[in-house]
Amino acid sequence: MKAAVVFQKDELPKYTKEFPEPKVQSENELLILVKASAVKNLDKMQASGKHYSTQNEIFKEKVVGGDGIGFLEDGTRVYGIGISGMIAEKAIVDKNRIVKLPGNIDDATAAALPNAVMGSAPALLCRAGLKTGETVLINGATGVTGKIAVQIAKFYGAKKVIVTGRNESALKELLALGADEIINLKQENEAFLEQLKNSHNQIPIDVVIDYLWGQSAELILSALKGNGSFSHRTRYVTVGGMMSDTITLSSSVLRSTDIQISGSGLGSWTREEMKLLIDKILPEMFQLAAEAKLTIDTVKIPLKDIETAWDINIDGGKRLVIII
């Protein structure tokens, strides 16, 4: 079959027409005829063995891509999480991790949306426990997942959404998606701190969803730091480390502030939360997208061009989708 395959460790995926077709091995597995699969940072890190979920794996040639959309053998069109790699004509999916798609959602949108939803909805609902009327700060909101997080936060009842980023024009575009206030990370640290402190003093921040970590997280935590009197409770959830994977955290921030810090990602979700994602959240988000109430921008590339597409420079607010 045609597929995108990593044949040697640390090499880019290569297009091949003759990779063996995957076989169903158990009653919990289903064969899917793949039509589209999105390329995410997670896919790239897992393909290279640099993601924490693959660091202990013994390398062997493999099809890349963690999820995608297509048709089951009975003709049902679904999104599925792959047991085998998904950037191929055929793949194996877990029958308990598939979602039937609404008829009027296009392939690229359906393939691109789930990862962004996984990077935002569980953080907002399961880790932060977002409540109607609360204020949310999204750190690093100009990327694909950040843009979805803005829309989902408003859908789940956030009254105010504050967004940060380095691209002024991209930040302004978020206002049309539901953001209420923008804070540019390119300004001087003191100016950033002052703007964030003023905003927090006017309407306290209840939830922080952080895709950047690093120095930006240090600044945000500093802005939230209390002064010894009673402080507002803030739930801080880290989802990514695009700026840096580490921070320096002063003990005084935690001692002076009612703040809860947690993470959201593979390994941190419970089985119940994964079931909620598959059974309720994703179907809800697919329907919103089908009704044009949730938007995601994509760049579509055919499978045969995977070698040049894998590391192509794409606008940070768009998702690369491989069309099979």
N, C-alpha and C positions, 0 to 999 in steps of 0.2 A: 504494500500500500504506500501511498504518498505520505510523507511525514517530515517533521523537523526534528532532527536527531543530533544529540551530542555524542560523538563517537570517541573523543579523547578528552580527558580531564583538562579543564581550563580553556577549551576551545569553544568557539561559537557554534550554535546549532547549524547543521547543514541540511539542505533539501535533498531528499532521496525519494525515489519512486518504488523502491523494492524493500521496504522494511517489513518484517513479519507482522501479520495482523494479530492483535491481542485476542486472547480466548477467555471466555467466561469460566471461572474456576469454582464458583459456589452459587448457592441459591440467592445470596444477597447481591450478586453482581448482574449488571445488564450491559448489553452491547449498545453503543450509540453511534449513529452515523453523524459525524461532527460537521457542522456548517460554519462555525465561527468560534474563535478563542482569543481572548484578550491577553496581551503581553503586559505583565505588571513587574514592578521591582521585585516582588516576591518570587516570580518565576525566574527572573534573571539570577537572583541570589541562590535559589535552590538548584538551578541548572549548573551553577559554578561550584556548588558545595559550600558556599559561604554563609548560608542562612543557618540559624541555630537548629532548625528542624532537620538538617541534612548533614551536619558536620561529622557525625559518627558513621555515616554510610560508607560502605565499600563501593568505589566507583564501578559502574558498568554502563555501557552505552544505553541511552534512554531517549524516549520521545519527551520533549519539553511541553510545558503548559499544564497548569493545575486544574483548570475548569473550562467550561465552554457550553455551547448550545448546539442542539441537533435533533435528530429523530430517533426514537426507539424503534425496534423491529416491528411494533404494532402500528407505527405511524404517528405516535404521540410526540409532539414537539416540546422539548424540555430543556431546562438548564440543569447541568449536572457537575458534581465535583468528581474529578477523575481519580480512579485507582491506578490507571495507566495514564501516560501523557496524553494531553488533549489536542495538541497542535498536529493533528493527523486526520486521515479520512475516517478512521474508526478508533474507538476508545472504549474502555470499560469504566462504568460508573457504579457507585454504591446506590442501590435502589432506595435506600433510606435518606439519600442526600440528593434528590432530584426535585425540581419544581416545574410543574406544568406551566407553560407560557401562554399569556393571552394572545389571541390571534393577530391583533393589530400592532404588535411591537416588532420592530425590525431586528434582524440578526445582530448587527453591530451594537446596537443599544443594549440588547438582551445579554450579549456576551460581556460588554464593558461594565455594566452596572453592578453586578454582585460584589466584586472585590471592594468597590468604593462603599457599598452598603455595609459590608463586613467591617470595614475600617472606620465606620461612623456609628451605625445604629447600636451595636452591642456596647460600645463605649458610652453612648448617651443613655441608653435604657438600662443596661445590666450593671455596668460599673458605676456610672454617675447617678443612676436612678432619677433622671430628669423628670421634673414635675411641671405641670402647666403654670405659666406665669413667671418662670425663672429666667435668669440672665445667664447666657452662655458665652464664653470666650473661646474662639477657635484659633489656635496658634498655628500659622502656616496654612491659611485657608485658600490660597490661590491655586493649589494643585487639584488634581482630579478628585481625590477623596475629600479634601477640604471643601470644595464646591458642593459636593453632595451632602456633607455634614451640615452646611448652612441650611440647605433646603429641608433636610430631615429634622433638624432642630426646631425649625419653625413648624413643620408638620406635626411634631410631637408636643407642641405647646409652648415653646420658648417665647417669652414676651420680647426679649431683646437679645440680639446676637451681635457680638463684637468680633471683628476679624483682624488678624495681623498678616503681614506679608511684606515682601520687598519690592514688588512690582506695583507701582501706583495705579496704572491703568487697569491692571487685573483686579486690584482691590476695589476700584470704583465699579467694575462690572458686577461685583458681588452684591452691590446694593440692589440690583435688579432681581437677584435671587433670594432676597430676604434679609440681607445683612443690614444692621441699623447704624453701626459705627465702624469706621476703619482706622487702624493704627499702623503706620508705616514703620517697619523694622529698620529701615535705612537711616532714619533720623538718629541724632546723637542719643546715647544711652539715657542721659538725664532728661531729655525731652520726651523720650519714650516712657520713662518711669513716671514723669509728671502727668502725662496724658492718661496713662492707665490708672494711676492713683486717683486722679480727679474723677474718672469714670466710675471706679469702684466705690468712691466715697458718695457719689450721687445715687447710684443704684448698685448695691453690692453684687459681685459676681458669684453665682452659685456653682457653676460648672466650668472647668477648663478642659478642653479637648486639645491635646498637643501632638502635632505631627513633626515638630522640629527638634525639641529637647535642646541640649547644648546651652549656649549663652542666653538664648531667648527665654528658656525656662528659668534660668537663674534670675533674669530681670523680672519676669512675671512673679516668681515666688517672693522676690524682694519687694515688689509693689504691693503684694498681699500681706506682707509681714505686719503683725500687730504691734501695739505700743505698750502692752501690759494691761490694758483694759479689756473688757469683753469684746470678742471679735466675731465676725460673721463666718459661718461654716462654708467652706468651699471644697468641692470634690474635684480633685485634679487627676486627670486620666492621661497617661502617655500612651500614644498609639504608634509613634515612629520616632526615629532619630536622624532626620534628614540633615540637621545642622551638625549634630554630634551625638554619639551614643552615651556620653557621660556628662555629668555636671558636678559642680562643687556646691554642696548644700550645707548651709550653716544650721547648726542645731537650734540656734535662737529663732529661726523661721518657724520651726515646728513647735517650739516651746511657747512662742508668743501668738500663735495663730491657730484657730480651729480649722485645720486643713487635713484632708485625707488624700493620700497619694496612692494611686494604683495603676495597673497597666491593662491594656486590652489587646489581645492577639492570640495567635496559635499557641495553645498550651495553657492559656489563662481562662478560657471559656469552659464552663461545665457542660456535661452532656445535655442538661436541661436547657441551657442557653443556646447550644447548637440546634437543638430541636425547635426552639422558639424561632431561631433564625430561618430554618428551612420551612417550617410549617406556617408561620405567620408573617414574619418581617419581609422576607424576600417576595412572597406572593403579593403582598401589599405594595411593595416598591415597584414591582413589575407592572402592576395595574396602574399606578400613578404615572409611570413612564409612558404606558400605552395611551393614557389620556392626556399626555403632554403637560402633566402637572409636576414632573420631575425630569430634569434635563441633564444630559451628559454628552460632551463633545467627543467625537471619535475620528481617528484616521484609519482608513481601511487599506490593507495591503494583501495581495494574494499570497498563498502559501509558497509558491515557487520563488518568491523574493525574500524569504525569511532571512537569508544570510546578510543582506544589506539592511533589512528592516529592523533586525534585532537591536542594534545600537544606534538607530536613526535618531537624530535630534528632533524631538517633537515638543511643541508648546506644552508647558507644564500643566495646562488646564485641559489637555486632551488625552484620550487613551488610545493606544495602538491596538487595533483588532486585526487578526489574521483571518482572512476569509478562505475557507477550504473549498 
